[in-house]
Amino acid sequence: MFFLSTANDVLAPTGYEVIATVLAFATVVVFVWALIVLARSARSLTKRELVLWLLLVLFIPLIGPVAWIATSVKHRKRPSIS
């Protein structure tokens, strides 16, 4: 494959380095996305919920943002009862 290094080229990244870089980039994207979604929905949350979700997103790197995005999408799709 093109992105895998050969024994002669020490400057080319290995396949593991490429995969790690892609995963790190995806983690940062999910983290930023979760912060944006959390900021947009701050008015619909109580202060306690907002602080707890913010702490969860900030201090649990991948699980916190994914949990927030999953629950906020589920919360937005709930039909309103009139």
GROMACS elastic network, one bead per residue, 0.5 to 0.9 nm:
[ bonds ]
;  ai    aj funct       b0    kb
    1     4     6  0.56147   500
    1     5     6  0.84551   500
    2     5     6  0.77812   500
    3    12     6  0.75321   500
    3    13     6  0.69362   500
    3    14     6  0.70726   500
    3    15     6  0.65529   500
    3    18     6  0.76040   500
    4    12     6  0.73175   500
    4    13     6  0.65325   500
    4    16     6  0.86052   500
    4    18     6  0.83962   500
    5     8     6  0.81034   500
    5     9     6  0.63305   500
    5    10     6  0.73258   500
    5    11     6  0.80012   500
    5    12     6  0.51100   500
    5    13     6  0.57573   500
    5    14     6  0.50249   500
    5    15     6  0.72866   500
    6     9     6  0.55147   500
    6    10     6  0.76000   500
    6    12     6  0.77049   500
    6    14     6  0.82878   500
    7    10     6  0.69701   500
    9    12     6  0.58653   500
   10    13     6  0.78806   500
   13    16     6  0.79788   500
   13    17     6  0.58614   500
   13    18     6  0.65337   500
   14    17     6  0.52443   500
   14    18     6  0.64657   500
   14    19     6  0.87882   500
   15    18     6  0.51597   500
   15    19     6  0.62278   500
   15    20     6  0.85851   500
   16    19     6  0.50929   500
   16    20     6  0.60062   500
   16    21     6  0.84791   500
   17    20     6  0.50632   500
   17    21     6  0.60511   500
   17    22     6  0.85984   500
   18    21     6  0.51259   500
   18    22     6  0.62352   500
   18    23     6  0.86526   500
   19    22     6  0.51570   500
   19    23     6  0.61588   500
   19    24     6  0.85551   500
   20    23     6  0.51194   500
   20    24     6  0.60441   500
   20    25     6  0.85290   500
   21    24     6  0.50937   500
   21    25     6  0.61064   500
   21    26     6  0.85489   500
   22    25     6  0.51153   500
   22    26     6  0.61096   500
   22    27     6  0.85934   500
   23    26     6  0.50258   500
   23    27     6  0.61119   500
   23    28     6  0.86809   500
   24    27     6  0.50747   500
   24    28     6  0.63313   500
   24    29     6  0.87009   500
   25    28     6  0.51766   500
   25    29     6  0.62383   500
   25    30     6  0.87097   500
   26    29     6  0.50418   500
   26    30     6  0.61612   500
   26    31     6  0.85143   500
   27    30     6  0.51938   500
   27    31     6  0.60847   500
   27    32     6  0.86782   500
   27    61     6  0.77051   500
   27    62     6  0.63485   500
   27    65     6  0.89853   500
   28    31     6  0.50013   500
   28    32     6  0.61739   500
   28    33     6  0.84611   500
   28    61     6  0.89065   500
   28    62     6  0.88521   500
   29    32     6  0.52712   500
   29    33     6  0.60177   500
   29    34     6  0.85257   500
   30    33     6  0.50063   500
   30    34     6  0.60136   500
   30    35     6  0.86156   500
   30    62     6  0.77438   500
   30    65     6  0.64593   500
   30    66     6  0.72051   500
   30    69     6  0.87423   500
   31    34     6  0.51865   500
   31    35     6  0.63389   500
   31    36     6  0.87708   500
   31    57     6  0.73056   500
   31    58     6  0.81453   500
   31    61     6  0.74224   500
   31    62     6  0.73070   500
   31    64     6  0.84750   500
   31    65     6  0.55775   500
   31    66     6  0.81858   500
   32    35     6  0.51167   500
   32    36     6  0.62496   500
   32    37     6  0.86873   500
   32    65     6  0.85319   500
   33    36     6  0.51482   500
   33    37     6  0.62043   500
   33    38     6  0.84963   500
   33    65     6  0.80461   500
   33    69     6  0.83112   500
   34    37     6  0.51424   500
   34    38     6  0.59553   500
   34    39     6  0.85063   500
   34    57     6  0.73810   500
   34    64     6  0.86518   500
   34    65     6  0.51894   500
   34    66     6  0.74668   500
   34    68     6  0.66378   500
   34    69     6  0.59940   500
   35    38     6  0.50043   500
   35    39     6  0.60653   500
   35    40     6  0.85963   500
   35    54     6  0.78642   500
   35    57     6  0.75471   500
   35    58     6  0.87026   500
   35    65     6  0.77583   500
   36    39     6  0.51317   500
   36    40     6  0.62220   500
   36    41     6  0.87152   500
   37    40     6  0.51346   500
   37    41     6  0.62518   500
   37    42     6  0.85754   500
   37    68     6  0.85836   500
   37    69     6  0.74457   500
   37    72     6  0.80400   500
   38    41     6  0.52714   500
   38    42     6  0.59901   500
   38    50     6  0.78925   500
   38    53     6  0.80041   500
   38    54     6  0.76902   500
   38    68     6  0.77582   500
   38    69     6  0.84043   500
   38    72     6  0.83148   500
   39    42     6  0.52023   500
   39    43     6  0.83968   500
   39    50     6  0.89921   500
   40    43     6  0.75391   500
   40    44     6  0.89675   500
   41    44     6  0.56098   500
   41    45     6  0.69365   500
   41    72     6  0.84230   500
   42    45     6  0.53922   500
   42    46     6  0.78999   500
   42    47     6  0.83574   500
   42    50     6  0.64675   500
   43    46     6  0.76652   500
   45    48     6  0.79771   500
   45    49     6  0.59032   500
   45    50     6  0.59093   500
   46    49     6  0.52203   500
   46    50     6  0.61340   500
   46    51     6  0.86540   500
   47    50     6  0.50530   500
   47    51     6  0.61470   500
   47    52     6  0.85526   500
   48    51     6  0.52618   500
   48    52     6  0.61307   500
   48    53     6  0.85715   500
   49    52     6  0.51403   500
   49    53     6  0.60254   500
   49    54     6  0.83843   500
   50    53     6  0.52748   500
   50    54     6  0.59834   500
   50    55     6  0.85494   500
   51    54     6  0.50476   500
   51    55     6  0.60891   500
   51    56     6  0.85109   500
   52    55     6  0.51913   500
   52    56     6  0.61200   500
   52    57     6  0.86133   500
   53    57     6  0.60299   500
   53    58     6  0.84511   500
   53    64     6  0.78164   500
   53    65     6  0.88207   500
   53    68     6  0.70413   500
   54    57     6  0.51607   500
   54    58     6  0.60224   500
   54    59     6  0.84799   500
   54    64     6  0.87433   500
   55    58     6  0.51362   500
   55    59     6  0.58746   500
   55    60     6  0.80644   500
   55    64     6  0.85055   500
   56    59     6  0.55234   500
   56    60     6  0.56757   500
   56    61     6  0.83764   500
   56    63     6  0.83706   500
   56    64     6  0.50409   500
   56    65     6  0.76323   500
   56    67     6  0.88909   500
   56    68     6  0.84580   500
   57    60     6  0.58706   500
   57    61     6  0.66834   500
   57    62     6  0.79543   500
   57    63     6  0.77592   500
   57    66     6  0.83894   500
   57    67     6  0.83618   500
   57    68     6  0.73019   500
   58    61     6  0.65645   500
   58    64     6  0.73393   500
   58    65     6  0.80329   500
   59    64     6  0.75521   500
   60    63     6  0.59427   500
   60    64     6  0.51299   500
   60    65     6  0.78681   500
   61    64     6  0.61463   500
   61    65     6  0.70799   500
   62    65     6  0.57977   500
   62    66     6  0.62924   500
   62    67     6  0.85838   500
   63    66     6  0.52762   500
   63    67     6  0.59180   500
   63    68     6  0.85513   500
   64    67     6  0.51718   500
   64    68     6  0.61876   500
   64    69     6  0.86723   500
   65    68     6  0.51080   500
   65    69     6  0.61322   500
   65    70     6  0.84911   500
   66    69     6  0.51825   500
   66    70     6  0.60128   500
   66    71     6  0.85611   500
   67    70     6  0.51347   500
   67    71     6  0.61109   500
   67    72     6  0.84153   500
   68    71     6  0.52786   500
   68    72     6  0.58811   500
   68    73     6  0.84239   500
   69    72     6  0.51657   500
   69    73     6  0.60336   500
   69    74     6  0.85130   500
   70    73     6  0.53920   500
   70    74     6  0.62945   500
   70    75     6  0.86531   500
   71    74     6  0.50190   500
   71    75     6  0.59793   500
   71    76     6  0.86000   500
   72    76     6  0.61220   500
   72    77     6  0.86543   500
   73    76     6  0.51820   500
   73    77     6  0.62939   500
   73    78     6  0.89115   500
   74    77     6  0.53572   500
   74    78     6  0.66251   500
   75    78     6  0.55728   500
   76    79     6  0.81539   500
